[in-house]
Amino acid sequence: MNYYSTNKQAPLATLHKAVVKGLAEDRGLYMPEHIKHLDKGFFDRIGQLSFQETAYAVADAFFGEDVEADALRKIVYDTLSFDCPVKPVTDNIYSLELFHGPTLAFKDVGARFMARLLQYFIRQDGLHEQVNVLVATSGDTGSAVANGFLGVEGIHVYVLYPKGKVSHIQESQFTTLGQNITAIEVDGTFDDCQALVKSAFMDKELNSSMKLTSANSINVARFLPQAFYYFYAYSQMKAMGKANQLVVCVPSGNFGNITAALFGHAMGLPIKRFIAANNANDIFYQYLKTGNYTPKASRQTIANAMDVGAPSNFARILDLYKNSHRQIASLISGATYTDDQIIKAMADCYQQHGYILDPHGACGYQALADQLKQGETGVFCETAHPAKFNETVEKATHADVPIPGRLAAFMKGKKQSVPMRRDFESFKLWLLGSQAQAGHPTETGGSV
Ligand SMILES: *Cc1c(COP(=O)(O)O)cnc(C)c1O
């Protein structure tokens, strides 16, 4: 299957190229040329299928033409080594818990799937040279990518993060891993980290001496696998006899997760309508209301993984519905919540129903509580484990939020990171030096 660019000014790409390049030449996002409809038989028996079986059917529809069946099955099964259960919160609101993966947030699935698919293509090329993934992070993306790529042969990951600006929990998830993961602690801001990565991709000398790629969330291999979640949610709701008038609510920032859900809908998944829940960054909410898309600088909130002022996947949503505001607004509603409202949602939900929400999931829950109609059943994504935001959650709910063993283990690990100035020349020299050591970059044990 070929992939076209949302900007329509770049040549069609194979899946292989789309995964390795990430962004099209015209800076547009890749979209598959066709979206396969899954047949009625599949939806009839979906309630009896496991998460892996369901996901494989979906992966086959996306990638089956381009990846051998056995390899694809292995990639899917390896990616989904954990469950995503649906849990009742009220009579008609259910939480889809997407936080049972290695870093306890939903980006784990896309990161792992992409790592495995990239490895498949590298092997197909017979590449013996190391491929280097550069990723800038303000916290959560770095941990998902680092853990997704951990131990994947032939690929080395460099995570650039701003010194002193990520939480201890987040930092421990990508600085304690070792192996093929190198954490780079930049004396600057997240924007400085992103600028270093961008300059690296544009630097001719660097690109001629090392193979560089990104693991950005706009990559088709990172966002499409998130569709698995929605098929599996439907399957669980159907098994409970609750799948009739299903409303799916996705806490959204860059809109990759909800775009994957919309792909599911286009493949025939019987979801009645969607809600995109925003924090105070309400660009999409305003678009639905007015028809005008006006990106802004992002505002800092307590649901910080959704602090996005120019959602990158908006272009994909427009493309899916041929720019029809009418069609988009009839399928998707919006919601926007201030920090105070998010805190109140966490407090109310815990007091009334005993369910602990994280600040992102809280937006999803509240949007359903506010907008669900008679006869509808709602499922919202709980996108991160509440313990990842335990200070905020404990303050709002006065509940004890124990740190899961997996998270505690990260926090006990030894921090290893490379201190880096924020100027590109230092970064470049260091990268070239690390490359000269035959794929064994120096690891300096940084002081905590
Ligand atoms: C990334 C993230 C989101 C937003 O997902 P998008 O795909 O960017 O819309 C929501 N919650 C958490 C916890 C996240 O890490």
The ligand as an SDF file (V2000), in Angstrom:
LIG
                    3D

 15 15  0  0  0  0  0  0  0  0999 V2000
    0.4380   11.9190   24.8000 C   0  0  0  0  0  0  0  0  0  0  0  0
   -0.6110   11.8820   25.8580 C   0  0  0  0  0  0  0  0  0  0  0  0
   -1.9350   12.3530   25.6350 C   0  0  0  0  0  0  0  0  0  0  0  0
   -2.3520   12.9850   24.3350 C   0  0  0  0  0  0  0  0  0  0  0  0
   -2.3650   12.0670   23.2650 O   0  0  0  0  0  0  0  0  0  0  0  0
   -2.3630   12.6080   21.7490 P   0  0  0  0  0  0  0  0  0  0  0  0
   -2.2390   11.3960   20.9200 O   0  0  0  0  0  0  0  0  0  0  0  0
   -1.1560   13.4920   21.6410 O   0  0  0  0  0  0  0  0  0  0  0  0
   -3.6210   13.3550   21.5410 O   0  0  0  0  0  0  0  0  0  0  0  0
   -2.8550   12.2170   26.6590 C   0  0  0  0  0  0  0  0  0  0  0  0
   -2.5180   11.6890   27.8480 N   0  0  0  0  0  0  0  0  0  0  0  0
   -1.2690   11.2380   28.1050 C   0  0  0  0  0  0  0  0  0  0  0  0
   -0.9630   10.6890   29.4490 C   0  0  0  0  0  0  0  0  0  0  0  0
   -0.2650   11.3150   27.1370 C   0  0  0  0  0  0  0  0  0  0  0  0
    0.9720   10.8910   27.4220 O   0  0  0  0  0  0  0  0  0  0  0  0
  1  2  1  0
  2  3  1  0
  2 14  2  0
  3  4  1  0
  3 10  2  0
  4  5  1  0
  5  6  1  0
  6  7  2  0
  6  8  1  0
  6  9  1  0
 10 11  1  0
 11 12  2  0
 12 13  1  0
 12 14  1  0
 14 15  1  0
M  END
$$$$
